[in-house]
Amino acid sequence: MTSDILIIGGGVIGLATAIELKLRGAKVTAISRNHKAAAATAAAGMLAPSAERISHRAMLELCNRSLFLYPDWTRKLADITGLDTGYWACGILAPVYERQGDKETRRQGDKAGFSFVSSHAPITPSPSYWLDKQAIHQYQPGLSEEVIGGWWHPEDGQVDNRALFQTLLTAAEILGVEIQEGITVKGIIQQQGQVTGLQTNAGTLSASVYVLATGAWSNQLLPLPVRPVKGQMLSLKVPLSTPELPLGRVLFGENIYIVPRRDGRIIIGATCENVGFTDGNTPLGIQSLLTAAIRLYPQLQNYPIEELWWGFRPTTPDELPILGNSWCKNLIFATGHHRNGILLTPITAKLTADLILSGKADPLLNHFDYSRFHNSSSTSTAMLTNEVNFSHGNISSPLPIKDSILKIAGKEFTSRLMTGTGKYPSIAEMQQSVAESECEIVTVAVRRVQTNAPGHEGLAEALDWSKIWMLPNTAGCKTAEEAIRVARLGREMAKILGQEDNNFVKLEVIPDAKYLLPDPIGTLQAAEQLVKEGFAVLPYINADPMLAKRLEEAGCATVMPLAAPIGSGQGLQTTANIKIIIENAKVPVVVDAGIGSPSEAAQAMEMGADALLINSAIALAKNPAAMARAMNMAAVAGRLAYLAGRMPLKDYASASSPLTGTVIS
């Protein structure tokens, strides 16, 4: 299927963008795994640039511009569909407690393990007014007696997120946007700086331009720093015995927000939990919300609970969206909106449509470009200071014997030591160790970097990738399918970091959590597919000579037999099999895993291994930088010994000095 513009993602951002483009005459297709599920993940629909205390100037401008669009935008949607989005310029009231009570509430919230939105004096040019205790209680009866005053934000408001989604979906259908549901995107095909198609469960889909609007799931398709932040919510129902809606405006309080709907529902939210895509409401989460809500507006304790739900905010490290151009000429980003997705929907749709149809980016988009997360580290490996000094000079000087260049998939390397990035006490120690090792290839766990796993935050930016070749690895993958998907992400990550021609992947398929032994069948299956997709595959395997030969025949660029279980430091436990692999291999053999000391590294090289990959032995040493230098020396010494040729073994002693010509006393 071919379309002018293909929107990847069926939430409000994707649908609004599709509608905006369609209204301007474009042929648009929007695809989603489940459009209806996308609506349920949205939050309360607050439009609160003032109450949210947005201090980032560009973000504040973006939010205010979007808020300004809301009245006409929702009116236009109503004209198209006849449906009501629930847009309500009701204003937002941000009450403030007594100081002692405020501290206690915050302490309890922190203890519960949740962080919440909170209200303070606004840092914004929008008109906001302080109400003292008497004024705020007159303006909104029923507030807790603990409330001593608060800020009134008259230009903020709300929209019913579910009604908005249904209106957008209906408008898209009426306008003729082609909507395809049940489509799972498995990969984004890129060639020469352009997207050429999408690999999906329905076959290959292609278009002239693509828009990525997949929210919290963006990181599953491309290596963008977007992670899910879970938010639990609930709704109450105003009793029928209550003659009119008791709340006439949103309450944005300490640790809580309360959003009244005109249909009698009251929305309460929301927790902020870094638990990945963990489904479900929890007693602790709901209890925290109810406690904070009842404290602010006590009569809620008598209202019946109507519904509980949860969703996932797409959050970036700086909590700002990723908008505009990507590294591909025909791929546009519209993701990472954190908790302002509903607010930013109309401006995102407008700016995206402007960019696609006119080719000119609004200057405001510069502040939300993806590249802000991928600038080179200010501390490159060449600039690192050497705290471990040796008097033996540069061990990288030419060897006193001719040696061939290490060549992997057509790329040449002078160093035969590869290192990793995990398990170090700090990023700084990792940087220094990489510098001391003088390695040219560093392997990076794609899944851990992209999820900001502990110890991996900022890792992608910590090294100078103009001087080091990245070897993305599929650590953490239990099946061939997982490994293939992560390998594709790794290739895109390398491209983002400037290595456009990097197709390398260290293939790991490890279903065994205890011994971490690689799955030979899954590894072979994944390798065969990745080779077909143009990857240079470096498979991590057991020291199995037959498997090594099969992988070589499948087109792998190297084979990487383990010396011992990964991270064990047991040394060379598979020597006999590694020797057979080396003897039979026509591709480089890289000994990987288990080496614990420089003597073992030298021994592996003396056997004829082409290279070593060593991580744990360096990272877990008392002085990682010194150990990195030692491993470098060992690799060079072992290679030189292999080239020089070992003396023959003898069963008997042989004097070092000749017996002829000796002095006789």
N, C-alpha and C positions, 0 to 999 in steps of 0.2 A: 504494500500500500504506500502511496506517495501523497504527501500533503505539502502545502506551502509552508505552514507552521505547525509544529507538533508540540503540544504542551504535555510535559511529563508530570503528572500529579493532578489529582481530582479534588483538592480542597478548595477553600475560598480563593486563595491566591491564584491557583491555576485556572479556575473557572472565570474569575473576574478578568484575568488577562486574556483568556480566549474570547470573552464577550467584547472587550475593548478592541481587540484586533478584528473581530468579525464586523463590528459596527463601522470599521474603517475600510471594509472591503476585502479583507484577507480570507483565504481559505484555511480554516483552522480545524485541527483535530485535537481532542483532549483525551488522554488515556489515564486509567487508574486501576489499581487492583480492586478497590471497593469504594466507590464514590460515597455511599451512605456512611460507611465507617469513618470517612474523613471528617464528616460533620460532627460526629460524636467526640472527636478529639479536641475540638475547639473549647475555649474557656468561656468566661461569663459575658464577653462582648463589651467590656468597658472601653470607652474612648476617653483616655485619661492622660493626655500629654502633660497637663499641668499638675494633676494630683500625683502622677508617677515621679515627679521631681527629676525629670530628665535633664542632666547637666551637660551632656555632650551636645555641642551647638548644632552640628549637622544633623544629628538624630532628632533634636528638638524641632528643627526646621522641617525635616521630613514628616514628623508626626503632625505638626501644626498644619502643614500643607494638605495632608491627607484628611485631617479633621474638617478643614475648610471645604473639601470636596463632598463630604458626606451628605449634606441636605439635597443637593442637586442630583448626586449619584444615586441615592436611594429612591428619589422621586422618579428618575428615569427608569430604574428597574421596575418600579410599581406600574409605570405607564406601559411597559412591555408585557408584564405578566399579570397585572391585577392583584398582586400579592403584597402583603405588608411585611417589611423587614424588621419591624419593631424598633426602628430608629427613634430615639427619644432624647432630645436635648434637655435632659432633666437636671444637669449640673451634678457635681460631686461634692459631698461634704466630708471633710477629713477631720474627725474629732481627735482631741488630744487628752490623755489622762493626766492625773496627778503624777509627778515625777517618780515617787516611790512605787506606785502601782505599775507605771510604765516599765520600770526596771525589772520588777518581779515577773510581769507577763513575758518580757523578752527572755528572761532567764529560763522560764518554764518552756518557752518555745524552743530555745537552744537545746535544753536538756532532752526534749522529745525527739530531737534529731531532724527537725524541719526548720527551714528558713521561710519567711513570709514577706510579702510586700508590706511596706509601712508608709506612714505619712509624716511629713515634716514641713517646715516652711518651704514653699516652692522656690526653685531657682529657675524662673521663667518670666518672660515679659508678658505673658497672658495675665489678664486681670484676675487677681485672687484677693480675697478679703478675710481678715481675721475677725472672728466672732467671739466675744467673751462668753462666759458661762451663761449669763442670763439670756443673751441673744441667741446662742446656739440651741438652748433648750426650748426657747419660744419658737424658733424656726423649725426644729424637728423634735416634737414631743416624744417622750418614751426613751430617750437616751439614758444611759447609766449615770447615776449621780457622781461617778468618778470623773466624768468628762468635765474638764475645766474650761474648754473653749475648742476652737477648731478653725480650719481654713475652708472657705467656701470658694469653689472653682466653678463659676457659672457657665463657662464655655465648654466644659467637659460633658460627656453624656454616655449613652450606651446604645447598643443594637442587640437584638436577639440573634445570637450566633447561629442557632439552628434554623430560624426563619430566614436569615440571610442566606445560608447555604441553599435551602430549598428554592429561594427566589432566584439565586444565581443559576442553579441547575435548570430550572424551568426556563429562564431567559435564554440560556445557551441552546436549549432544545428548540425554542421558538425561533431563534435567529438562524438556526441551521448549522450550529457548530456540531461537527461529527464527534459524538461521545462514545468511547469504547471502554466498557467496564470489564473487569476480570482479566486485565492485561498486566502481566508481571514482566517488568524489564529485567533481563538477566545481564545485559552488558551494553555499553555504549561504544560503538565501533568508531575509531578515529584513525584517520590517515592524513598525513601531511598538514596537520594543523586544522583539520575540519572533521566534524562528525559526519559519517557517511551512512549511518543507520543505527537502529536499536535492535538488539537481539532480545526477542520476547518469546513467551510461551505460545504466541500466535504467529510466529515467524518473524521475519525482518521487516521493520517499519522504517520508512525513510521520509525525509522532508528537506526543504531548503534551509529552514531555521528550526532550532530546538530550544525550548525553554524548560529549564530544570526547576520545578516547583514542588519538590517531594518532601519538604518540611524536615521533620526529625529523621526521616529515612534517607536523606541525601547522601550521607556517608556510606551507604550500602552500594551506591553506584559510582561515586567519584570520591577521591581522597580530599574531601572538604572537612574542616574542623567543626562539624555540626554534630552535636550530641543530643540525645533526648533528656529532657528534665521533666519528670513526672509531676503532674498536678492532680490531687484528689479534690473532688467537689461534691456538693450535695444541694438539693433543693427542698424547700419547705413549701407548704400550701397555706395561704391565709384562710382561716376558718370561715365557713359560710356565714357564721353569726356576726362576723366583723362587717359593718356596713360599707366601709370603703377601705381602699388600700392605705394601710397605716404609714407606709414610707412613700414619700414623693420624690426621692432622689437617692442616688447611690451613696452608701456609707463606706468610706475608705479609711478604715481604722488601723489601730496598732495590731499587727499580725493577722488582719482579716479584711475582706471586703464583703459587703452585703448589697446585692443588686436586686431591686424590686422590679418585677415585670407587671405590665398592665393587666395581664390575665390572672393575676393573683399568686403567681409563683414568686418565690424569693430564692435567689441563687446565692450560695455561700461558698467562698473559696479563698485561697487555694494553696495547697502545700507546694513546696519546691523540693523535689527529692532526686538525688543523683543515683538512681538505681537501674539505669539502663531501661530496656523495654520490659520491665516487670509489671505484669498486669495486676489489676484488682485493687479494691479499696481495702484499707486496713483499719482495725479498731483504733489504733493510736492516731492515725491520720484524721479519721472522722471525729474522734474525741477532741483532738486539738482544735479543729475548725469550730465545732459546736461550743466548746468552752470559750473561745475568743469571741464568737458571734453573740452568745448569750450575755457575756460580760458587757459588750458594747450596747446591745439592744435587748434588755432582759425579757421582754414579752415573747421573744422567739421560742423560749423554752416550752411554750404551750402550743406551738404550731406543729401539725403532723409532718413527718418526713415523707416526701414524695418520691425522691429518687437519689441514688448515689451513682457517681461515675468517675472516671479518670481520663486523662489525656496526656500527650507528650509534646512539650514545647520544643521547637527546634532551636537550640541554643549554641552560640559560638563563644569562643573564649572571652571576647569583649562585650558579649550580649548585644551586638549590633548585627543587622542583617547582611547577607552577601547578595549584592545586586549588580546587574549590568553585565558587561562583557566577561568572557572567560578566556582561557588559553586557546580555545578553538574559535575560529572566526564566526561560526554560525551557531554557537551555543551561548545562550543567555542564562544567567543565574537569577533566581528569585526565591531565595530560601533564607533560613536562619533568623526568622523574625522574633524569636524568643516569645515573650508574652505580649507582644504588640502586633501580632499577625492580623487580627481583626481590624484594629485601628489603621494599619498600613495597607490594607487591601486595595482601596481605590488609587492611592498614589503609586503603589507598585505596579498595578495594571497600566496606569497612564504612562509612567516613565519607561516601562518595558516596551509598550506599543510604540512610543515615540522613538526609542532606540532602534527597534527592528525596522520600522517603516521609513524613518528618515535617515537612519545611519548615524545620527548625532546623539551623543550622550549628554543628558543634563549634567552640568558641572557638579551638582549635588551627589551624583552617583560615584564620583571619585572617592568619596569618603567611605564607601561601602564595597569597594573593589576586593575581590578575593585575594589579590596579591599582597594585601597588608599582613597576611599570615605567613607569607613565604619569602620575606626578605632575608638575604644572607645574614648570618650572624655577624655581629660586629667583632667577634673574636674568632678569627679563622685559625686553622691549625698552624698556619705559617707564623702567626703572631704569638702563639703560646710560649710562655717562658719555660725554660728547662730547669726544673728544680733538682733534677738528679744528674749530676755531672760525672762524666767518665773521662779518663785521660787517654783513651785509645783512639780518639778521632772518629771520623765518619766511617761507619761500617758499610756504607753504601758505595764505597769506592769500587772501581772495576775489579772483578775477580782475576786472580793470576792464572786463569785457565778459561778457555772459550766455553761459553754457555749459550744455549738457545733462549730466546725470549719466551716467557709464559704467554701463550696465546689461547684465549677462551672466546669462542664464537667470533673469531676474526679480530678481537680487540687485544692489544698487547699490553702487558704489565711487566714492570721490572721487579717489583716486590713479590715474593712468593708467600707472604703472610697476609691472611685476611683476618679481620677482627670483627667484633660485634659491638652492640651498644647497650645491652641489658645488664642488670645486676650491679651496676656501679653505685657507690655511695652517693655520688652527685654527678650532675651534668659536667661540671668543671673537671672532675677527675677523669671522666670519660674522654673529654676533649684532649686533655694532656696525654692520656694513654694512647689515643689514636696517633697523636703527633709523635710520641716516642717510638711507637711500633714501626713508623715509616711505611705503613701499609697503604695500598692504593685502592683496596676494596673493603667496604664496610657494610655488613649486613644489618638490615633494619626490619623489625617485626611490624608488618603493615597494620595488623589488627590492633596492636597495642598503641602504636603511634596515633592512629586515627581515633581511638577512643580515649586518648589521654590517660592511659593506665598509669598507676603510680610508678614513678621513676622514669616515665616516658614523656612527661609534659614538656613541650618545647623542643623535643628531640630533633624533629625534622629541620629546625632552624639552627641547631647547635653546631653543625659542621659546615665547612666550606665545600659545597658539592661541585664547585668548579674544579676542585683539585682531587676529589675522592669519588670513585665510582660506586654508586649505590647498588647494593644487592638486596632488593626487597625479598623478604622471606614470608612463608605462609605459616609461621608458628601459630599454634592454637587450633589448626584445622584438623578435624577428625575424619573427614571424608574427602574423596576426590573432588566432589562437587564444590565443597567449601573452599578447597585449595585453589581450584580454578577461578572461582569468583574473587578470592583475595589476591591472586596473582594479577588479575586484571586491574584491581585497585592499585596494586603496587606499581604497575607500569605507569598508571596515570599520576601517581605520586611522584615518580621520578621525573616525569615530564614537567610537572608543576615546578619542580626544583631545578629546572633548566637542562635536564638530560633527555632531550627530545628523542634520541635514538637508542635509549636504554630499554632493551627488551629482556634483561636478565631477571631471573627469579630463582631463588633457592627454594626448592620444592620440599615441603615437609607435610606428610600426612601421618598423624600420630593419634590413633584412637585410644591408646593405652596410657591412662593418666598416671599410673604408678611407676612403670619402668620407662616410659617415654620411648618405646621402641617403635620405629617407623613401620607402617603397614606396606608390605611389598606389593600387594595387589593394587591397593588404592594409589600408591605412588606411580606404578606403571600406567594405570588408567589415566591419571591426571597428566602425566608426562606426555603421553601420546596425544592428548587433546591440546595441550599447551604448545607442543611443537607444531601442530597443525595451525595454530593461531600466530605463529611467528615468534614465539618466545625462545630465548636461550635458556634452557632448563638445566639447573644444577641440582640434581636430586640427592637428598640426604637419605642414606640407606644403611641397612645392616651390611656387614662385610660379607656379602653373598656374591661370589664370582659369577654365577649364572645370571642373577638379577642385574648385576652391573653390565654384563654383555647385552642382555635384552634392552636395557635402557639406552646403551650406546647405539644399538641397532635402531631404536625408535627415534634417534636423532638428538639425544641429549648432548649438551655442550661439554659436560664433565660427568664424573660420578664422584660421590662424596661418602665413602664408607666410614662408619664410626669406628673409633679405636676402642671405645668402651661406652657404657650408657652415658647419655648427655648430662653434663654437670657433675659427674661422679668423681672426676680427677683420678681415675684408676689407672690411667696410662694405657699403654699398648697391650690390650688383651686379645686382639684379633690379628696378631702379626702374620700368621701363616696365610690367612685368607686375603689380607691386604696385599701380600706379596704376589699372590696369584692374580689378583685384580690388576695390579701394576704391570705384571708380565703380559697380560692379554689385552690391556686397554689400548685403544688407538686415540682416546681423548684424554685430557688431563685428569689425573686422579688427585683429589683433594681430601686429605685425611681430616675428618671433622668429628668433634665430640670426644671427650674422655681424657684428652691430654691434660696433665696437671703440672708438669714441670718442664723447664727448658731442655733438660736431658732427654726427655721423652719426645719433645718436638724435634730435636736433632736426630734422634734415632729414626723417627718416621721419615725424615728427609733423606737420611742415609740409605733407607730401603729403596729409594727411588720415587717417592711421592713427588708430585709436581708442585704441590702447595699445601698449606695448612690453614684451617680456620679455627681460631682459638678465641674464646670469649671468657668463659667462667674462670679459667686459670689466671687470667689477667685481672678481671673485674673484682674477684674475691680475694686477691692477694692483699697482704697488709699494706703494700705500697704498689698500687696498680701501675703507675707510670714506670717504676723501676722494672716491674715484671714484664711490661710491654717491651721495654728495651731489651731485656734478657731474651724474650721469645724471638725478637727480631734477630738478635745475634745467633740464637740457636738455629733458626731457619737458614740463615746464611751459612753458618758453619756446617750444618748437615748437608746442605746442597753442595758445598765445596768438597766435603768428604766423599759424597757420592760420585762427583765428577772425577775426583782425584783417584779413586779406586782403592779399596781396602787391601791391605797386605794379605797374603794367603794364610789360612789357618794351618797350623802344624800340630802334630801330636807330641812333639818333643821340643826341647829347648834349642835355641840357635843363638850363638853369641853375637852381641852387637858389633864387636870389633873383630877384624880378621885375625886368624892365628898366624898367618905367614908374616915374616918380617918383624916378629916380636923380639925384644931385647932379652938375651939370655944372661942371667947373672952367673 
